[in-house]
Amino acid sequence: MTDITLQNLRPKLVERLTRLAQLQGLALDAVASEALTIGVDAIEDRVRKELLNTREQVALKDAIEQIQKVPNAAFGLIGRVKPRQ
């Protein structure tokens, strides 16, 4: 496993990690490694969702623009109600 040195961690974070390690009878580095793994997974999920939402928004906008270009004589009438005479 790769060695990583973390500097300038908030004291409260170090306290929390130390407490979790003590409660579980684990080494601090094992708990810190698990916390990093879980944190990175959460960040990747958030980034994926943000990218997906952006892509979906662009795709929906493009689809609406294309649908609006369809002439009324064809598929452009789908879902539209004809006025009563």
Phi, psi and omega in degrees: 000146180285137176274134178229136176253125178257131180238157175062034174287146177297137180304322179298322179294317178298318178299316181296315179297318179297316179298316179297320178297315180297316181298328183262355182068034181247164175284149180303320182294328178293318180291318178297320179296317178296318179298319178296317180299311180297318180296316179295319177301316180296318179294318178297319177299315180297316180297317178300317180296318179296317179294318180297315179300319179295315179297318180297319180297318179294316180296317179296316178300315179297318180296317179296318178299319180292319179296321181293340179278345182290131181296149182297336182288349183242233183291349180296344180273350182299128178083001179259143181265132177283140178292144178285145181256000000 
